[in-house]
Each structure stands twice: as C-alpha cells, then as structure tokens.
C-alpha cells in the first residue's frame, strides 16, 4: 500500500479506531498499537499514537491512570468515558455513511 495514502487515511480514522479499541477494554499505548496493526492499519508509531491519546484525554473522551507493570515499568492505561462512548457512536455512524459513499463511487469507477 502506498505509505502516503495510508498516512492520509489514517489521520482521519485513528482517533475513532482508538476509541473503539478502548471501548472494548482498558489498554495502554503499546497494546493499542499492536491491536491497530493486527486489525490491518499497519504499524503505528508512538509519535502518531500518543498525540491522539493525549488529544482524546484533553477532550474528556478517555481517562488515563498509571499502573505498575508486571514485568517492567509502569504503564499508562486508557479508559473510555461516557462522552467518549457518545463520540464513538456518532463517529461510527458518520464513518459508515461516508465509507459507503466512497465504496459506491469506487465500484462505479471500475
């Protein structure tokens, strides 16, 4: 996949994807990056992921707490808030509508 295109797409969907993962269960940054990669979004660098997490925290969409690591340093775990769940619901509906339109256009262009 073209990395420039992937980066452009990622900017638009990374925050809702992170919210969706945190809605499933509390998680820390490295674990989120692994989940995003496993889902097919590709490797997400900390310089991309952590500013998104900070922005979600500043907007009150996630909370964060430090916990001692079992086999290493403490980790910052993120948990979705009620406002985050509401934002995720709206973002999911918006994405489904938008991506259906894109898919329709791309099918017609074949």
C-alpha positions as a printed NumPy array, in Angstrom:
array([[  0.   ,   0.   ,   0.   ],
       [  1.207,   3.493,  -0.782],
       [  2.503,   4.896,   2.543],
       [  1.488,   8.496,   1.789],
       [ -2.079,   7.414,   1.049],
       [ -2.141,   5.186,   4.124],
       [ -0.957,   8.11 ,   6.257],
       [ -3.654,  10.406,   4.901],
       [ -6.381,   7.839,   5.541],
       [ -5.002,   7.068,   8.979],
       [ -5.203,  10.698,  10.096],
       [ -8.955,  10.614,   9.594],
       [ -9.705,   7.315,  11.297],
       [ -7.096,   6.785,  14.   ],
       [ -8.952,   8.558,  16.825],
       [-12.255,   6.684,  16.289],
       [-10.354,   3.402,  15.963],
       [ -8.523,   4.057,  19.234],
       [-11.82 ,   4.929,  20.926],
       [-13.352,   1.692,  19.644],
       [-10.462,  -0.382,  20.988],
       [-10.533,   1.352,  24.368],
       [-14.316,   0.861,  24.475],
       [-13.698,  -2.902,  24.28 ],
       [-11.284,  -2.813,  27.227],
       [ -8.797,  -0.599,  29.01 ],
       [ -5.476,  -0.596,  27.267],
       [ -2.051,   1.035,  27.167],
       [ -0.311,   2.613,  24.196],
       [  1.88 ,  -0.255,  23.019],
       [ -1.027,  -2.689,  23.275],
       [ -3.214,  -0.302,  21.252],
       [ -0.522,  -0.027,  18.57 ],
       [ -0.35 ,  -3.819,  18.354],
       [ -4.145,  -4.086,  18.062],
       [ -4.256,  -1.458,  15.318],
       [ -1.522,  -3.266,  13.391],
       [ -3.261,  -6.629,  13.836],
       [ -6.502,  -5.102,  12.523],
       [ -4.725,  -4.161,   9.296],
       [ -3.962,  -0.483,   9.839],
       [ -0.246,  -1.202,   9.752],
       [  2.402,  -0.232,  12.272],
       [  1.541,   2.9  ,  14.229],
       [  4.482,   4.791,  15.656],
       [  4.356,   6.288,  19.14 ],
       [  4.8  ,   9.747,  17.619],
       [  1.481,   9.222,  15.848],
       [ -0.459,   7.341,  18.528],
       [  0.429,   9.224,  21.715],
       [ -0.648,  12.666,  20.463],
       [ -4.024,  11.123,  19.551],
       [ -4.342,   9.635,  23.032],
       [ -3.404,  12.968,  24.598],
       [ -5.987,  14.794,  22.475],
       [ -8.695,  12.252,  23.403],
       [ -7.771,  12.76 ,  27.051],
       [ -7.861,  16.564,  26.779],
       [-11.329,  16.409,  25.213],
       [-12.55 ,  14.179,  28.058],
       [-13.138,  11.184,  25.783],
       [-10.725,   8.927,  27.675],
       [ -9.191,   8.944,  31.126],
       [ -5.743,   7.662,  31.952],
       [ -4.166,   6.098,  35.004],
       [ -0.7  ,   4.749,  35.685],
       [ -0.331,   1.145,  36.839],
       [  2.707,  -0.847,  37.838],
       [  3.83 ,  -3.245,  35.13 ],
       [  4.032,  -6.939,  35.994],
       [  7.334,  -7.432,  34.185],
       [  8.556,  -3.921,  33.525],
       [  7.896,  -0.243,  34.026],
       [  4.548,   1.311,  34.912],
       [  2.066,   1.676,  32.067],
       [ -0.487,   4.368,  31.365],
       [ -3.869,   2.687,  30.821],
       [ -6.66 ,   4.436,  28.945],
       [-10.371,   4.013,  29.618],
       [-13.242,   5.443,  27.573],
       [-15.608,   7.919,  29.246],
       [-19.339,   8.387,  28.705],
       [-18.532,  11.329,  26.409],
       [-16.108,   9.08 ,  24.544],
       [-18.794,   6.437,  24.027],
       [-21.172,   9.069,  22.665],
       [-18.481,  10.442,  20.364],
       [-17.698,   6.906,  19.198],
       [-21.377,   6.279,  18.377],
       [-21.526,   9.428,  16.246],
       [-18.152,   8.776,  14.605],
       [-19.177,   5.218,  13.739],
       [-22.4  ,   6.381,  12.092],
       [-20.579,   9.148,  10.227],
       [-17.864,   6.74 ,   9.042],
       [-20.384,   4.16 ,   7.835],
       [-22.225,   6.792,   5.805],
       [-19.013,   8.288,   4.41 ],
       [-17.333,   4.97 ,   3.57 ],
       [-20.493,   3.685,   1.875],
       [-20.41 ,   6.723,  -0.407],
       [-16.737,   6.196,  -1.205],
       [-17.306,   2.486,  -1.863],
       [-20.195,   3.31 ,  -4.181],
       [-18.091,   5.741,  -6.204],
       [-15.145,   3.356,  -6.406],
       [-17.39 ,   0.49 ,  -7.58 ],
       [-18.813,   2.724, -10.307],
       [-15.308,   3.693, -11.4  ],
       [-14.243,   0.112, -12.175]])
